[in-house]
């Protein structure tokens, strides 16, 4: 009898040790972004935002019984679905990640979701994939995003144009899911508001010369040219060809075109141009700027806050579930993102982890006033920018 009790006690100790080991270990999270490709100037800061949240959680000692979080970067290229799919597969099979912060561009995000995340049951939270089509994707409850859909951006961009008295525009878009979805959303909203699109035409990325495309757009006319493209690719080429030929001197830039590269490449040549990018003037946004500056990267670069928030939501959902397994925590993402609960801002992840560990509720506000409103759908605000004296300035928030 004594031997039996001793064996039972030893088994209990072993089980307890195994449980502690499973919690106080290392959880890997993937960061799948286009480190090469048409938005490569944006992704380093986005990755830094996500990694800042991971470091904050690791340093807290309050995550899943003392576990740490290890970020694993992978290049999704933004535009090459095959390469992004292969990179995501490596993250899961070779690196053993338990969730993916990403991807960034809509086409590759849809491909990774359908071909990798759903078959493997992996949660994905994208900071910047904005195609309206992703709201209806078959995702088995695994896909979320912290930026709003382009269905909303089209309406916001329309309001910006109407407020500025611009009623007639030409429109060009990058020939992929992001560009086509945004172009359709914008044109529908703009025409419904009484505006006129003189010509809507796609452009291909990677070309050396966009004079033919610009020539057609110039012939159609318009008070401004809406460029729904990429800041490091064809969109920039269209702007350059327009300026060189004198076809257009006022441009309207949706989110994929907004970044420091616009200032660097065009300076005062695009003064008077304007656009929209997801953003908020909330308290969380200010906190994010200060934290990024302290960490040595640019906090007001597009989608930095959304990346921090995407990573934070994955980890907070894990804590709420008491497990790093996607099947356990996927249902908790909406819970931690929305009311009821104590509001949580950037820099307060340790506080959130402790509340969840004690069985409490949180409402993660984060850097971007996160509110998840449905499958793959996020409410959100936009920052309206304009160019003055060669610099990009914030005009207002919408």
C-alpha positions in Angstrom: 0.0 0.0 0.0 2.8 2.4 0.9 4.5 1.6 -2.4 1.3 2.3 -4.3 0.8 5.7 -2.5 4.4 6.6 -3.3 4.0 5.7 -6.9 0.8 7.7 -7.1 2.5 10.7 -5.5 5.4 10.4 -7.9 3.0 10.2 -10.8 1.3 13.3 -9.6 4.6 15.1 -9.3 5.6 14.0 -12.8 2.2 15.1 -14.2 2.6 18.5 -12.5 6.1 18.9 -13.8 5.0 18.0 -17.3 2.2 20.6 -17.1 4.6 23.2 -15.8 7.0 22.4 -18.6 4.3 22.7 -21.2 3.4 26.1 -19.9 6.7 27.5 -19.0 8.3 26.9 -22.3 8.7 28.7 -25.6 5.8 29.5 -27.9 6.7 30.4 -31.5 4.7 32.9 -33.5 5.1 33.5 -37.2 5.6 36.9 -38.7 4.7 36.5 -42.4 5.2 39.8 -44.3 6.6 40.9 -47.7 10.1 41.6 -46.7 10.8 41.6 -50.4 8.4 43.0 -53.0 6.2 46.0 -53.6 5.8 47.1 -49.9 9.2 46.1 -48.6 9.9 49.6 -47.3 6.9 49.2 -44.9 7.4 45.7 -43.5 10.5 46.1 -41.3 8.6 48.5 -39.0 5.5 46.3 -39.1 7.6 43.3 -38.0 9.2 45.5 -35.3 5.7 46.4 -34.0 4.7 42.7 -33.7 8.0 41.8 -32.1 7.6 44.6 -29.6 4.3 43.1 -28.4 6.0 39.6 -28.2 8.9 41.0 -26.2 6.5 42.7 -23.8 4.6 39.5 -23.2 7.8 37.5 -22.7 9.3 40.0 -20.3 6.2 40.0 -18.2 6.6 36.4 -16.9 2.9 36.2 -16.8 2.2 34.4 -20.0 1.0 30.8 -19.7 2.8 30.1 -16.5 6.0 31.9 -17.5 6.3 30.9 -21.1 8.2 33.1 -23.5 7.3 34.0 -27.1 9.8 33.6 -30.0 9.0 35.4 -33.2 9.9 33.7 -36.5 10.0 35.9 -39.6 9.2 34.6 -43.1 9.0 36.4 -46.4 5.5 36.4 -47.9 6.6 38.7 -50.8 3.2 40.4 -50.8 2.5 39.3 -54.4 3.8 35.7 -55.0 1.1 33.3 -53.7 3.3 30.2 -54.2 6.2 31.7 -52.3 4.0 32.9 -49.5 2.3 29.5 -49.2 5.6 27.7 -49.1 6.9 30.2 -46.4 3.8 29.7 -44.3 4.1 25.9 -44.6 7.7 26.1 -43.3 6.6 28.2 -40.4 4.1 25.5 -39.4 6.0 22.3 -40.2 9.6 23.3 -39.7 9.4 26.0 -37.1 6.3 24.9 -35.2 4.6 28.2 -34.9 1.2 28.3 -33.0 -0.2 31.3 -34.9 0.7 33.7 -37.7 0.8 37.5 -37.6 0.1 38.2 -41.2 0.1 38.1 -44.0 0.1 41.6 -45.4 -1.2 41.9 -48.9 -4.7 40.5 -49.7 -3.9 38.0 -52.5 -1.2 36.1 -50.6 -3.2 36.3 -47.4 -6.1 34.6 -49.1 -3.8 32.0 -50.6 -2.1 31.2 -47.3 -5.5 31.1 -45.5 -7.0 28.6 -48.0 -4.0 26.4 -48.6 -2.1 26.4 -45.3 -4.0 28.0 -42.3 -7.3 26.2 -42.7 -5.9 22.7 -43.5 -3.5 23.0 -40.6 -5.9 24.8 -38.2 -3.6 27.8 -37.7 -4.9 31.2 -36.5 -3.9 34.1 -38.7 -4.4 37.8 -37.8 -3.4 40.1 -40.6 -2.5 43.7 -39.9 -3.0 45.0 -43.5 -4.9 42.6 -45.9 -7.8 44.8 -46.7 -9.6 43.1 -49.6 -13.4 43.0 -49.1 -13.4 39.4 -50.4 -11.6 38.3 -47.2 -14.7 39.1 -45.1 -16.5 36.2 -46.8 -13.5 33.7 -47.0 -14.1 30.2 -45.8 -11.8 30.4 -42.8 -13.3 28.0 -40.1 -13.1 30.8 -37.6 -9.3 31.1 -38.0 -8.8 34.4 -39.8 -9.0 37.9 -38.3 -7.6 41.3 -39.2 -6.9 44.5 -37.3 -7.3 46.9 -40.3 -10.7 47.7 -41.8 -11.9 46.3 -45.2 -11.5 48.3 -48.3 -15.2 48.4 -48.6 -14.9 51.0 -45.9 -11.8 52.7 -47.4 -13.7 53.2 -50.7 -16.4 55.1 -48.8 -13.9 57.2 -46.7 -11.8 58.1 -49.8 -15.0 59.2 -51.5 -15.9 61.5 -48.6 -12.4 63.0 -48.7 -12.7 63.8 -52.4 -16.2 65.2 -52.0 -15.0 67.4 -49.0 -12.2 68.7 -51.2 -14.5 69.5 -54.1 -13.0 66.9 -56.4 -15.8 65.4 -58.5 -14.0 63.8 -61.5 -11.0 61.5 -61.3 -9.1 58.9 -63.4 -8.3 55.6 -61.6 -5.5 53.1 -61.9 -5.0 50.0 -59.7 -2.5 47.2 -59.3 -3.8 44.1 -61.1 -4.4 41.9 -58.1 -7.0 41.1 -55.4 -6.1 44.2 -53.4 -6.1 46.6 -56.3 -9.2 45.4 -58.0 -11.2 45.1 -54.7 -10.3 48.6 -53.7 -10.9 50.1 -57.1 -14.4 48.5 -57.3 -15.2 49.7 -53.8 -14.1 53.2 -54.5 -15.7 53.6 -57.9 -19.0 52.3 -56.6 -19.0 54.7 -53.6 -17.7 57.7 -55.6 -20.3 57.4 -58.4 -23.1 56.9 -55.9 -22.0 60.2 -54.3 -22.3 61.9 -57.7 -18.6 61.7 -58.7 -17.4 60.5 -62.1 -14.6 58.1 -62.9 -13.3 59.0 -66.4 -11.3 55.7 -66.8 -10.6 52.8 -64.5 -7.6 50.7 -65.7 -5.3 48.2 -64.2 -1.5 48.4 -64.2 1.0 45.6 -63.9 3.8 45.8 -61.3 7.4 45.4 -62.3 7.4 47.4 -65.5 10.1 49.9 -66.5 7.8 52.2 -68.4 4.2 53.3 -67.6 3.8 55.9 -70.2 1.2 54.0 -72.2 -1.0 53.6 -69.1 -0.6 57.2 -68.2 -1.3 58.3 -71.7 -4.7 56.5 -71.7 -5.6 58.0 -68.3 -4.6 61.5 -69.4 -6.7 61.2 -72.5 -9.7 60.4 -70.3 -9.0 63.4 -68.1 -9.9 64.1 -64.5 -9.0 66.6 -61.8 -6.8 64.0 -60.1 -5.4 60.5 -60.6 -6.4 57.9 -58.0 -3.5 55.4 -57.7 -4.5 52.2 -55.9 -1.1 50.6 -56.1 2.1 49.9 -54.2 4.5 52.5 -53.0 7.6 50.4 -53.9 6.3 49.2 -57.2 4.0 50.0 -60.2 2.1 52.7 -58.3 5.3 54.7 -57.9 6.0 54.2 -61.6 2.7 55.5 -62.6 3.2 58.6 -60.5 6.7 59.2 -62.0 5.4 58.8 -65.6 2.5 61.2 -64.8 4.8 63.9 -63.5 7.4 63.5 -66.2 4.7 63.8 -68.9 2.7 66.5 -67.2 -0.4 64.3 -67.4 -1.3 64.7 -63.7 0.1 66.7 -60.8 -2.5 65.9 -58.1 -2.8 62.3 -56.9 -5.1 60.5 -54.5 -3.3 57.7 -52.6 -5.0 54.8 -50.8 -3.2 52.9 -48.1 -0.8 50.8 -50.3 0.8 54.0 -51.6 1.4 55.7 -48.4 4.8 55.5 -46.8 8.1 57.4 -46.3 9.1 56.3 -49.9 6.6 58.8 -51.3 8.4 61.7 -49.6 11.8 60.3 -50.6 10.9 59.7 -54.2 8.7 62.7 -55.1 9.1 65.4 -52.5 7.4 68.7 -53.4 6.4 67.4 -56.8 3.3 65.9 -55.3 2.3 68.8 -53.1 -1.4 69.1 -53.0 -1.9 65.3 -53.3 -3.7 63.5 -50.5 -4.9 60.1 -49.4 -6.1 57.7 -46.6 -4.5 55.0 -44.5 -5.9 53.2 -41.5 -5.1 55.2 -38.3 -6.5 56.7 -35.2 -5.7 59.6 -32.9 -6.7 57.5 -29.9 -4.6 57.4 -26.7 -3.3 54.1 -27.8 -1.8 55.5 -30.9 0.2 58.0 -28.9 1.4 55.3 -26.6 2.5 53.3 -29.6 4.5 56.1 -31.0 6.3 56.6 -27.7 7.0 52.8 -27.3 8.3 52.5 -30.9 10.6 55.5 -30.5 12.0 54.0 -27.3 12.6 50.7 -29.1 14.3 52.4 -32.0 11.9 52.1 -34.9 9.3 54.3 -36.6 5.9 54.1 -34.9 3.9 56.2 -37.4 4.8 54.1 -40.4 1.7 52.4 -41.9 0.4 49.4 -40.1 2.8 49.4 -37.3 0.1 49.7 -34.7 -2.1 47.1 -36.5 0.9 44.7 -36.4 1.4 45.2 -32.6 -2.3 44.7 -32.1 -2.4 41.6 -34.2 0.4 39.9 -32.3 -1.1 41.0 -29.0 -4.5 39.6 -29.8 -3.0 36.1 -30.6 -1.1 36.0 -27.3 -4.0 37.4 -25.2 -6.4 34.8 -26.8 -3.9 32.1 -25.8 -3.8 33.4 -22.2 -7.6 33.5 -22.1 -7.8 29.9 -23.3 -4.9 28.7 -21.0 -3.4 27.1 -24.1 -1.2 28.0 -27.1 -3.0 25.5 -29.3 -5.0 27.2 -32.1 -8.0 24.9 -31.6 -8.2 26.0 -28.0 -7.7 29.8 -28.4 -9.2 30.7 -31.7 -12.7 31.2 -30.1 -11.1 33.6 -27.6 -9.8 36.2 -30.1 -13.2 38.0 -30.4 -13.6 37.8 -26.6 -10.4 39.6 -25.7 -10.7 42.1 -28.5 -14.2 43.4 -27.6 -16.2 44.6 -24.6 -17.0 43.8 -21.8 -13.8 44.0 -19.8 -11.1 46.3 -18.7 -9.7 48.4 -21.5 -6.1 47.5 -22.4 -3.7 49.8 -24.2 -0.1 49.3 -25.6 2.3 48.7 -22.9 -0.3 47.1 -20.7 -0.1 43.5 -21.9 1.3 42.3 -18.5 -1.8 43.8 -16.8 -4.0 42.1 -19.4 -2.3 38.7 -18.9 -2.8 38.8 -15.1 -6.4 39.8 -15.4 -7.0 36.8 -17.8 -5.1 34.5 -15.6 -7.4 35.3 -12.7 -10.5 34.7 -14.9 -11.3 38.3 -15.6 -12.3 40.0 -18.8 -10.5 42.5 -21.0 -11.4 44.8 -23.8 -8.3 45.1 -25.9 -8.2 48.6 -27.4 -4.6 48.6 -28.3 -2.8 51.0 -30.6 -5.6 51.2 -33.2 -8.8 51.1 -31.2 -9.4 47.5 -32.2 -13.0 46.4 -32.5 -13.7 43.1 -34.3 -17.2 43.1 -35.8 -17.4 39.8 -37.5 -15.5 37.0 -39.2 -12.4 38.5 -40.7 -13.8 41.9 -40.2 -12.6 44.9 -38.2 -14.1 48.3 -37.6 -11.6 51.1 -37.9 -10.7 54.7 -38.5 -8.6 56.3 -41.2 -5.9 59.0 -41.2 -6.3 61.5 -44.0 -2.9 62.7 -45.2 -1.9 65.5 -47.5 1.4 66.7 -49.0 2.8 70.1 -48.2 6.3 71.4 -48.9 7.4 67.8 -49.8 6.2 66.3 -46.5 3.3 64.1 -45.7 1.1 65.6 -43.0 -2.0 64.4 -41.1 -5.0 66.5 -42.2 -7.6 64.7 -39.9 -9.0 61.4 -38.8 -12.2 59.8 -40.1 
